[in-house]
Amino acid sequence: MEAALRLLLPKMLGATTFDVYVHQCKDDLLARLPERLRGYARWLPPNWRIVVVVDRDDDDCAVLKANLESMAIQTGLTTRNRAENRAYKIVNRLAIEELEAWYFGDWKAVKAAYPRVPATIPSQQKYRDPDAIRGGTWETFERILRKGGYFNGGLRKIEAAQAIAAYMDPTRNTSKSFQVLHTALLEIATKPVEPSKPC
């Protein structure tokens, strides 16, 4: 995820500066997030935003999102979902089911990075909705790449993320979970909150 985001975020945020903070895994992120958010709540400048992105994996989408929202609310940070036209500090987003769904959403980028994969993947029924691919998104993605002669020793996720994200165009991605993230990031980039002026 980090490797992909470092290439994708400049395409979505333009001149807005950002950093990516990684965790060992999803469980690590969820365990450490409340403490990290408490720290941010004490010093976060008025024009900064936090965006939390996590794979849904096999979790219930609504439960996972509610958990993330609850963590933020407990620290006093207003989330985009609950802002109701007020300024917000945090945006919680899920990759459904995993980052690889975003690759299926921009198959032109995959094809540019790995030319031997079939161009017809997006037209096949089982791949038309990238967020609904059954049987594990990354496992399915790995099988397709292997059939094309790539990653016969196993998918090297960081290498693939860098190769594909370099070609991704956020405006053409058909993954709904990607577009929800993209919309929030465009909002942050185009409607920045002005820093508070002293009295």
N, C-alpha and C positions, 0 to 999 in steps of 0.2 A: 504494500500500500504506500509506504513512504517513497519508494523509488518512482512509482507512478505519479503520486501527488506532486513531487518536486518538479516534474515536467509539465503536469497538467495545470497546476495552480497559476502559473504566470499567464497561461492562455485564458483563464477565467477571471483573474483578478487584475490584469493589466499592470498598472504601476503601483497598485496597492502592495505594500510589503507584507511578508508572512514568514513564519517559521513552522516547521513540522516537528512535533515532539512524539517520539515513538515509544512503544512499550514492547515487552518481550512477546506478548500474545494478548488476545482479547481478555482472558481472565485477569492478566496483570493490569491491563488498562482499567477494567471495571473495579478491581480492588483498590487501585491507587487514585482513581478519579475523584472521589469525595474529598480527600485530603488536598489534592492539587487545586480543586475548585475553591476550597476554603482559603487557600493561599492567594489565589487570583482575586477573590472577592475583597481582600484587604487592600490591594494596591493597583488593580487594573485601571489604566488610564481611560478616560471617558470615551475616546475614539478607537479603542481596541475591541476586537471581537474574538471569541473562542469558537472554533468549529470542531466538534467531536464527530469523527467518522469511524464506524465500527462495522465489521461484517455481521450480518444477521445469523449466518450459518443455519443451524437447526432450531434456533430460538423462535419463540412466538414473537412476531414483529411488534405487535401492540404492547406486549409485556416488556420487551427490551427497551422500546422507545420510552415507555412510561417510567422505567427504572432510571434511564438517563435524565429525563425531565425532573424526576424527583430528586436526584442527586444535586442538580443545579439549584432547584428551588430551596432545598434545605440549607444551602450556603448563602442564600439571598440574591443569587444571580437570576435576572429575568431572562427567560428563554424566548426565542423567536415565536414559538408556538403559543406562548401565553402572554405575549407583549400587548396585544390589543391596541395597536397604534402608539404604544409607548416605545421608548428606546429599549433595546435588549442587548444582552452581553454574550449570549451563548446560542449556538445553533447545533442541534443534535441531528445527525443523519446516519442512515443505515445503508450499507451496500447489500443489496438483496440478490442473491444469497451470499455471494462473495465478490471480491474484486473482479474475478474473471467474467462475471456477468457484464461488466462494463466493456470488456473486450468484445464480447458477442454483440454488444450494442453499437460498436463501431468496427464492423468487420473489414471495412476498407483499410483501417489502420493495421489490423492483423495481417491482411493480405500484403500490405506494403512492407511490413517487417518480415513476413514469412511467405514469400511468393508462391510456394508450392501447395499451400492449403487451398481447398476448393473455394471458388468465388461464390458458389451457390448456397453456402451455409445459411445466410439470413433468409433465403426463400424456402427453406425446409421447415415444415410445420413445427417440429420440436424445438427449433431455435428462434422462431419469430418473436417470441417474448423473452428477452434475455433474462429477466428476473424470475421466470417460471421454468427454467430448464431443470429437468428432473435428473436425479442420480448423482448429484454433486457437480457444481459448476466447474470447479478446477479440474476434477477428474475427467469430465467430458471434454474440456478444452485441451487437456494433455493428450487424450486419445486422438483428437483431430490433428494436433500438431505431429504426433508420432506417425500417423498415417501419411502425413506429408513429408516424413523423413527428418523431422526435427525432434530433439530431446529424447532420443531412444534410451538414454540412461535415466530418464525421469525429468520432469519439468523443472527447470531452474527459474524459480519465480521472479527473482530480482532481475535477472537478465531479460526475461520476457517482458516484465513491467517497463523496463527502460526502453527496450526496442519498440514496443507497441505504443506507449504513451508519447513517444517522440512524434508519431504520426497521427495521434488522435485529434479530432476536431470536435470540441464539446458541443457545437451546435447541431451536429448530425447524429449524436449518440441516441439510440432508441431505447436504452435502458431507462425505465421510469425512475429507479432509485438514483441513477446518475443525474437525470434531469432535475430532480428535486434538489440535489446538492448544487447543481449548476445554477439554478434559479436563486438560491440563497446566497451563493457567492457573488453573482452578478449584482444582487441587491446591496451587498456589503461594499462592493467596488464602486457602484454608481451613486449610492446614497450614504456617503460616510457621515458619521455623527461629528459635529463640530465640538472641539474641546470646550469645556465650560470656561466662561470668562470670570475672572475674580470680581467680587462685589466692589 
